[in-house]
Amino acid sequence: MRFTSRTSSDGVLEQLFTLDEIPGVLWTPDDAPGTRPLILMGHGGGQHKKAPAILARARHFVTEGGFAVAAIDVPNHGERPRSEKFDRIAAELRARMDAGEDPAPLVATMQSLAAGQVVPEWQAVLTALQRLDHVGRGPVGYWGVSLGCGLGVPFVAAEPRVGAAVLGLQGSPALAETATRITVPVQFLVQWDDERVPRAHSLALFEAFASAEKTMHANPGKHGDLPRFEMDDALRFFIRQLG
């Protein structure tokens, strides 16, 4: 892992890094050495590791919970090169949405293209982060909605170091099948009027989690209308689960 920049503001240290070809960012409490819980954060489709919502949530988790938080650019996003195949599928997805057609099958296709690459990437990043003195081998959580959920479910299912997850705004039969391997506590977010993810798919995904402790937060509104108070609820969830 190679750090490429280091800035500090309002008690939060931000470090940009690369690991092989993976660009990422780590936020931690400033001048606070020692082991602490780590939250890995997955961004949404068309976004990147420092999208405004990711940045705001990361700083909130650091300042209010004392967590370390990390995000990476997933393939075809942010600083990563974009493939022609991805661009074709993305253009078709926009066209279907503009025509009022069901985008769920194409969304599932896009996620399946990335999932096989993202899971080992997140595992490698997690291993590298836990070697840092100001992160260490403490408890690990995962937060991700929309694309961050579509790629997060396979990662959480495959990675035993993750002890709790906030997921949501996603659902598909293939994702539900993977979710049956997840047993850690889950907080799941649903937008009741989601125009991108059929409600039945979201409910089926929640039902599929094998977790003994799982909670659904359903709010009115469309895909992008996730209430701000869910940030505080996620923080309380991680404090309770990870300490």
C-alpha positions as CSV (number, residue, x, y, z in Angstrom):
1,M,0.0,0.0,0.0
2,R,1.4,3.4,-1.0
3,F,0.0,6.6,0.4
4,T,-0.1,9.5,-2.1
5,S,-1.4,12.3,0.0
6,R,-2.1,13.2,3.6
7,T,-4.4,16.1,4.8
8,S,-6.1,16.9,8.1
9,S,-9.1,19.0,9.0
10,D,-11.5,19.2,11.9
11,G,-9.9,16.2,13.7
12,V,-10.0,13.9,10.6
13,L,-6.9,12.6,8.9
14,E,-7.5,11.7,5.2
15,Q,-5.0,9.6,3.4
16,L,-5.2,8.7,-0.3
17,F,-3.6,5.4,-1.2
18,T,-3.1,2.9,-4.0
19,L,-2.7,-0.8,-3.6
20,D,-1.6,-2.3,-6.9
21,E,-4.1,-0.8,-9.3
22,I,-6.7,0.0,-6.7
23,P,-7.2,3.7,-5.7
24,G,-8.6,4.2,-2.2
25,V,-8.9,6.6,0.7
26,L,-8.6,6.1,4.5
27,W,-10.1,8.4,7.1
28,T,-9.1,8.1,10.7
29,P,-9.1,10.3,13.9
30,D,-6.2,12.8,13.6
31,D,-3.2,12.0,15.9
32,A,-4.9,8.9,17.4
33,P,-2.6,5.8,17.2
34,G,-3.8,2.4,18.1
35,T,-6.3,-0.3,17.1
36,R,-9.8,0.8,16.3
37,P,-12.9,-0.6,14.5
38,L,-12.8,-0.2,10.7
39,I,-15.7,0.5,8.4
40,L,-15.3,-0.4,4.7
41,M,-17.6,1.8,2.6
42,G,-18.9,0.9,-0.9
43,H,-20.0,3.7,-3.2
44,G,-23.0,3.8,-5.5
45,G,-23.2,3.4,-9.2
46,G,-21.6,6.2,-11.2
47,Q,-20.0,7.5,-8.0
48,H,-16.5,7.2,-6.5
49,K,-14.6,6.8,-3.3
50,K,-15.0,10.5,-2.3
51,A,-18.5,11.1,-3.5
52,P,-20.2,13.8,-1.3
53,A,-22.4,11.3,0.5
54,I,-19.5,8.9,1.1
55,L,-17.3,11.7,2.4
56,A,-19.9,13.1,4.7
57,R,-20.7,9.7,6.2
58,A,-17.0,8.8,6.6
59,R,-16.3,12.0,8.5
60,H,-19.3,11.5,10.7
61,F,-18.3,7.9,11.6
62,V,-14.7,9.1,12.4
63,T,-15.7,12.1,14.5
64,E,-18.7,10.7,16.3
65,G,-17.7,7.1,16.6
66,G,-13.9,7.1,16.5
67,F,-13.9,4.6,13.6
68,A,-11.4,4.3,10.8
69,V,-13.2,4.4,7.4
70,A,-12.0,3.3,4.0
71,A,-13.4,3.4,0.5
72,I,-12.1,2.3,-2.9
73,D,-13.0,3.1,-6.5
74,V,-14.6,-0.1,-7.8
75,P,-13.9,-1.1,-11.4
76,N,-15.1,1.3,-14.1
77,H,-15.6,4.1,-11.5
78,G,-13.6,7.1,-10.2
79,E,-10.0,6.8,-11.2
80,R,-10.3,3.3,-12.6
81,P,-10.3,2.9,-16.4
82,R,-13.7,2.2,-18.0
83,S,-14.2,-0.7,-20.3
84,E,-16.2,-0.5,-23.6
85,K,-18.5,-3.3,-22.4
86,F,-19.3,-1.4,-19.2
87,D,-20.1,1.8,-21.2
88,R,-22.4,-0.1,-23.5
89,I,-24.4,-1.7,-20.7
90,A,-24.5,1.7,-18.9
91,A,-25.9,3.4,-22.0
92,E,-28.5,0.7,-22.4
93,L,-29.4,1.0,-18.7
94,R,-30.0,4.7,-19.0
95,A,-32.1,4.2,-22.2
96,R,-34.3,1.6,-20.4
97,M,-34.8,3.9,-17.4
98,D,-35.7,6.8,-19.6
99,A,-38.3,4.6,-21.4
100,G,-39.8,3.5,-18.1
101,E,-38.6,-0.1,-18.5
102,D,-37.5,-2.4,-15.7
103,P,-33.7,-1.8,-15.2
104,A,-33.2,-4.6,-12.7
105,P,-31.8,-7.3,-15.1
106,L,-29.2,-4.9,-16.5
107,V,-28.2,-3.7,-13.0
108,A,-27.7,-7.3,-12.1
109,T,-25.5,-7.9,-15.2
110,M,-23.4,-4.8,-14.4
111,Q,-22.9,-6.0,-10.8
112,S,-21.9,-9.5,-11.8
113,L,-19.2,-8.1,-14.1
114,A,-17.6,-6.3,-11.2
115,A,-18.2,-8.7,-8.2
116,G,-15.6,-11.3,-9.1
117,Q,-12.9,-8.6,-9.2
118,V,-14.1,-6.5,-6.2
119,V,-14.2,-9.2,-3.6
120,P,-10.5,-10.1,-3.8
121,E,-9.7,-6.4,-4.1
122,W,-11.5,-5.5,-0.9
123,Q,-9.9,-8.5,0.9
124,A,-6.4,-7.3,-0.2
125,V,-7.2,-3.7,0.9
126,L,-8.5,-4.9,4.3
127,T,-5.4,-7.0,4.9
128,A,-3.2,-4.0,4.1
129,L,-5.2,-1.6,6.3
130,Q,-5.0,-3.9,9.3
131,R,-1.2,-3.7,9.1
132,L,-1.3,0.0,9.8
133,D,-0.6,1.1,13.4
134,H,-3.5,3.6,13.4
135,V,-6.0,0.9,12.2
136,G,-4.9,-2.5,13.5
137,R,-6.7,-5.7,13.6
138,G,-9.9,-4.5,15.3
139,P,-13.5,-5.3,14.4
140,V,-14.6,-4.7,10.8
141,G,-17.9,-3.5,9.4
142,Y,-19.2,-2.9,5.9
143,W,-21.6,-0.1,4.7
144,G,-22.9,0.0,1.1
145,V,-26.2,0.7,-0.6
146,S,-27.3,0.4,-4.3
147,L,-24.1,-0.7,-6.1
148,G,-22.3,-0.7,-2.8
149,C,-24.8,-3.4,-1.7
150,G,-24.7,-5.3,-4.9
151,L,-20.9,-5.7,-4.6
152,G,-21.0,-5.8,-0.8
153,V,-23.2,-8.8,-0.4
154,P,-20.7,-11.1,-2.1
155,F,-17.8,-9.5,-0.2
156,V,-19.5,-9.9,3.2
157,A,-20.5,-13.4,2.4
158,A,-16.9,-14.3,1.5
159,E,-15.0,-12.4,4.2
160,P,-15.1,-13.7,7.8
161,R,-13.4,-10.6,9.2
162,V,-16.5,-8.6,8.6
163,G,-18.6,-8.6,11.7
164,A,-21.6,-6.4,10.8
165,A,-23.1,-4.8,7.7
166,V,-25.4,-2.0,6.7
167,L,-26.8,-2.8,3.2
168,G,-29.8,-1.8,1.1
169,L,-31.4,-0.2,-2.0
170,Q,-30.7,-3.4,-3.9
171,G,-32.1,-6.8,-4.7
172,S,-32.1,-9.6,-7.2
173,P,-32.5,-13.4,-7.2
174,A,-28.8,-14.0,-7.7
175,L,-28.0,-11.6,-4.8
176,A,-30.5,-13.3,-2.6
177,E,-28.9,-16.6,-3.2
178,T,-25.5,-15.2,-2.1
179,A,-27.1,-13.6,1.0
180,T,-28.0,-16.9,2.4
181,R,-24.3,-17.2,3.4
182,I,-24.4,-14.1,5.5
183,T,-24.8,-14.7,9.2
184,V,-23.5,-11.4,10.7
185,P,-25.9,-8.7,12.0
186,V,-27.4,-6.7,9.2
187,Q,-29.2,-3.4,9.0
188,F,-31.1,-3.3,5.7
189,L,-32.4,-0.1,4.0
190,V,-35.3,0.0,1.6
191,Q,-36.9,3.0,-0.2
192,W,-40.5,2.0,-0.5
193,D,-41.0,3.8,-3.8
194,D,-37.7,2.8,-5.4
195,E,-37.9,3.2,-9.2
196,R,-34.8,1.2,-9.8
197,V,-35.2,-1.9,-7.6
198,P,-38.5,-3.7,-7.5
199,R,-39.8,-3.8,-3.9
200,A,-40.3,-7.5,-4.1
201,H,-36.6,-8.0,-4.9
202,S,-35.6,-5.9,-1.9
203,L,-37.8,-7.8,0.5
204,A,-36.6,-11.1,-0.9
205,L,-33.0,-10.1,-0.3
206,F,-33.7,-9.1,3.3
207,E,-35.5,-12.4,3.9
208,A,-32.6,-14.3,2.4
209,F,-30.0,-13.1,5.0
210,A,-29.3,-16.0,7.4
211,S,-28.4,-13.5,10.1
212,A,-29.9,-14.2,13.5
213,E,-30.0,-10.4,14.0
214,K,-31.3,-8.4,11.0
215,T,-33.4,-5.2,10.9
216,M,-35.2,-3.6,8.0
217,H,-35.5,0.2,7.8
218,A,-38.2,1.1,5.1
219,N,-38.7,4.7,4.3
220,P,-41.0,6.4,1.7
221,G,-39.3,7.9,-1.3
222,K,-37.4,7.0,-4.4
223,H,-34.0,5.4,-4.8
224,G,-32.0,8.6,-4.1
225,D,-34.2,9.8,-1.2
226,L,-32.5,7.9,1.6
227,P,-33.2,10.0,4.8
228,R,-30.2,11.7,6.4
229,F,-31.2,10.2,9.8
230,E,-30.2,6.8,8.5
231,M,-26.6,8.0,8.8
232,D,-27.0,8.3,12.6
233,D,-28.8,5.0,12.8
234,A,-26.0,3.3,10.9
235,L,-23.5,4.9,13.3
236,R,-25.4,3.6,16.4
237,F,-25.6,0.1,14.7
238,F,-21.9,-0.1,14.2
239,I,-21.1,1.2,17.7
240,R,-23.4,-1.4,19.2
241,Q,-22.0,-4.2,17.0
242,L,-18.3,-3.3,16.8
243,G,-17.7,-1.2,19.9
